[in-house]
Amino acid sequence: MTTPHLKLFSDTNSSITVENKPLAELDASEVQWLLESSAPVVSIAGLESQVKQQINQILATASTALVADWAAVYLLDDDTQNLILIDSCTTSKSLQQADEIRTLQFSTADLEALTGHVVTLESEQRMAYWNAPIHAKSGICVPLVSNEMPIGTVWFGFDNGLEPAQSQSALCEVIADRIVDYLTSRLMPHRVAQQNELSNLAKQWQHSRLAYKQVEIEGWDIHGWINPEAPIHHTFYDWQAQENGLQISLAHAQGLSIEAALTTAVIQTGVRATSVELMSPADKLERVNEYLWQGCTGDQFADLCQLSVKQDSRQVTYSSAGSVVLLHITADGIQELSRDQAGPELGVMDYGEYENQCCIAQKGEFLIVLTENSFDSIEGKSNQDKIRKIQRTVGKGSRLSAADMIKRLRKLTLNLVEADASIVVIKRTS
C-alpha cells in the first residue's frame, strides 16, 4: 500500500508541489531548500529520524506516567482521509501489531476525539466497537490540535481494564499538548521565527513606554532598571512630572507572560492618565484599581507602589498595593517600610484600602523600591537575611549615586537571568 502524503501545517492555498521522497534521495541543494524554505512540508519522511526520536521519547515518558502498555501517534494526511502511524512505543509483547494506515471515516474513536473530547474505552469490547487501532483490554484516544486545527490523535493502550479518572484524562491532554508543541516547532521553523519576531516587537513596544529619560528634579537623584534579558515584561517603572515634583511608579503584574504584559499596559496607561491631576499616591492607587477592575476581566491582579517627591521637601509620600518591597537606607541601617502597610493587590476588589505613608529622607539617604521577584532573587532564608545582605553590599551608600546603587543591587540579583524584574532607586542629594 502506498503511504498517503502528509502536508503538515502547510499553507493549504499554496500552489507549490514537493515530490515526496526520503531525505537520502535528495541532493545537497534540495536538502537545504527543504529545511530552510517556508514551502509546504508534504512528507514527514525527510525529517523521519529526528521526529521519531523525539516523539518516541515523549511517548515513552508518557507511558511510564500513565502506566500504559502501548502508545502511538497518528497524523492526518493532506486529504484528511487517512490516519498514518508516525511512531509507537510498547512494553507489551501482545501489543505489537497496530494498524499503520487507518481510514478516518471508519476510525470511530478518533473521529469523536477530533471533535475535542478525550475518549476513554474501558474494556476490550469497547475497543473493538470504537475501531481502535490495536487489540487491547482498554485504551484512551486524545486529539492533537494546533491552532484549533485537528492534526491527528495520540493513543494509549492497556493490558488491563480502566476506570475513568479525571486526573488521568487531564494528564493525557497535557501529553498531547507536548506532542503538538514539538511538531509545530520542529516542522514549522518559519512560524517559530515569526513568533520570535512578534515577541521582539512586543518587547520593543514595552521598552518604548519605560521612563528611560533621566529625570532631573532639584534635591533628588532618581534611577530605574528593568531586566533587559526578559523576553516579555510583566513589570515596569515610570515617572510623571508634576509642578515642583514627581510621581514615581513601580508595578508587577501577575499571571502568564502575555496576560501579565497586557495587565501592565493597562496599569501604566491608568497611571499616566491620572498624572495631570494633583492626586496623592493613595488616591492614585484607588483610581488605577478602579480602572483595572472596570476595564478588565476580573482576574487580572498586580502590585503597584506609587511615590511622590517634591523638590522643596525632604518628605516622600508613598502608598503600596500588594507585595512591592520599599527599603529606606540611612546611616543607621536599613528599614523596610511597605511590607506591613500595603493594601490589597490591584484588581482583587472593586475598591481599595490604600493609605498614604510618609518618610523623611535626609541628605545621602536612599529609598529602594523592588518588585517582589527582584527581592526574592536575593539569597537568604528570610526577609531579614535578604535585607542584611543588601546592607552588607551597599553599606551606608551615601557616596553612591542612584545608578551606582542599582549596579550594587544587580550583583545580588544575577540569578534572575531571563526572569523579569524592576528596581527604582531614589536618593536625597541636598
Stockholm file with secondary structure:
# STOCKHOLM 1.0

chainA/1-430         MTTPHLKLFSDTNSSITVENKPLAELDASEVQWLLESSAPVVSIAGLESQVKQQINQILATASTALVADWAAVYLLDDDTQNLILIDSCTTSKSLQQADEIRTLQFSTADLEALTGHVVTLESEQRMAYWNAPIHAKSGICVPLVSNEMPIGTVWFGFDNGLEPAQSQSALCEVIADRIVDYLTSRLMPHRVAQQNELSNLAKQWQHSRLAYKQVEIEGWDIHGWINPEAPIHHTFYDWQAQENGLQISLAHAQGLSIEAALTTAVIQTGVRATSVELMSPADKLERVNEYLWQGCTGDQFADLCQLSVKQDSRQVTYSSAGSVVLLHITADGIQELSRDQAGPELGVMDYGEYENQCCIAQKGEFLIVLTENSFDSIEGKSNQDKIRKIQRTVGKGSRLSAADMIKRLRKLTLNLVEADASIVVIKRTS
#=GR chainA/1-430 SS CCCCCCCBTCCTTCCCCCCCCCGGGSCHHHHHHHHHSCSCBCCSGGGHHHHHHHHHHHHHHHHHHHTCSEEEEEEECTTSSEEEEEEEEESCTTSCCCCSEEEGGGCHHHHHHTTTCCEEECSHHHHHHTTCSSCCSEEEEEEEEETTEEEEEEEEEESSCCCCCHHHHHHHHHHHHHHHHHHHHHHCHHHHHHHHHHHHHHHHHHHHTSCCSCCCBTTEEEEEEECTTCSSCSEEEEEEEETTEEEEEEEEECSSHHHHHHHHHHHHHHHHHTTTSCCCHHHHHHHHHHHHHHHSCSCCCEEEEEEEEETTCCEEEEEEESSCEEEEEETTEEEECSTTTCBCCBTSSSSCCCCCEEEECCTTCEEEEECHHHHHTSCCSSHHHHHHHHHHHHTTCTTCCHHHHHHHHHHHCGGGTTSCCEEEEEEECC
#=GC SS_cons         CCCCCCCBTCCTTCCCCCCCCCGGGSCHHHHHHHHHSCSCBCCSGGGHHHHHHHHHHHHHHHHHHHTCSEEEEEEECTTSSEEEEEEEEESCTTSCCCCSEEEGGGCHHHHHHTTTCCEEECSHHHHHHTTCSSCCSEEEEEEEEETTEEEEEEEEEESSCCCCCHHHHHHHHHHHHHHHHHHHHHHCHHHHHHHHHHHHHHHHHHHHTSCCSCCCBTTEEEEEEECTTCSSCSEEEEEEEETTEEEEEEEEECSSHHHHHHHHHHHHHHHHHTTTSCCCHHHHHHHHHHHHHHHSCSCCCEEEEEEEEETTCCEEEEEEESSCEEEEEETTEEEECSTTTCBCCBTSSSSCCCCCEEEECCTTCEEEEECHHHHHTSCCSSHHHHHHHHHHHHTTCTTCCHHHHHHHHHHHCGGGTTSCCEEEEEEECC
//
